[in-house]
Amino acid sequence: MARSKAIEHGIKYTVVLPEQDIELLKDMVDNKVALSVNAAVREAVEEYIVKTKKEIYKKGLIDAVNNSDFIKRTEESMEYYRNTDKEAEEMGGK
């Protein structure tokens, strides 16, 4: 069973879900698969946010790779710090 974490600064917010989904969630609670309908919905929202943030980050990386100015800045930065990285390796005994 999923564990629900305490919400310190929660905000009550009303959402409308299909009746069938609510009934399925209630069945899950009755069968001790979920702690509560609220906890199951909160967990689903948290998972959705994590998944969506990863997709946004991935899209940003893809856009950056196709941006010649970004590539140029990255290469310039790598060149600028090349000696610093080498010095750090030498100091570390590598």
N, C-alpha and C positions, 0 to 999 in steps of 0.2 A: 504494500500500500504506500502511496506517495505520502510524504510528510509535508505538512503545511507549516510555513514559517510565520512567526508573529509579524504583524504589520504595525509598525510604530506610528507612522503618520499616514494612515490610510484615508482615502476619500470615498465616501459612498457615491456610487454612480449607477444609474439605472440603465440597463441594456435590455433589448428585446431579442429573445432567442426563439427558435421554432419550438413549439410545444413538445414535439417528438424528442428533441435533443434534451430538454429538461427532464422528460420522463426517463430517458436513458441514463442521465446523470443521477437521478434519484435511485434508479435500480442499482447503479454502481455504488452508491452510498449504502443502500440496504445490504448489498453483498460485500461490504467492507473493502471495496476496490478504491474508493475515494473517501476522504474524511468527511467532506460535505460538498454540496453543489458549489458553494462559493469557493472552496479551496480548489476544486477541479477547474472551475472557470479561471481562477487566478493563475493556476499553473499553466493552463493552455495559453493565456495571454502572455505570460512570461516567456514561454517557449517560442511563441510567435515573434515576440520582440527580438529575442536572441537571433532567431533564424533570419529575420528581415534585416537586422543590423549587419549580419555577416554578408548578406546579398548586396547591401548598399556598399559595404567596404570593398567587396570583390569587384563591383562595377567601377568604383573609384580607382582601383588598381589597374583594371583593364583600360580605363580612360587615360590614366597617367602613362601607361606603356605606349599608348598611341599618340602622346603629346610630345612633339619634338623639343619644345622648350623645357619640359620636365626632364627629359632624358639628358639634355645638355646641362642643366643645373645639377643633376645627379652626378654626371661624369666630372664636372668641375669640382664638386664637393669631394668626390672620391680622390681626385688628384691632389686637392688641397691638403687632405688628411693622410695621404699615403705615407709621408715620412713619420708622422706622429704614430701611425699604426705600427710601422717598422720599429721605431724606438721602443714602443710599449712591448712588442714581442721580444726584443733584445733584453729589456729589463726583466722580463718574466722568465728568461732562460729558455725561450723557445727557439 
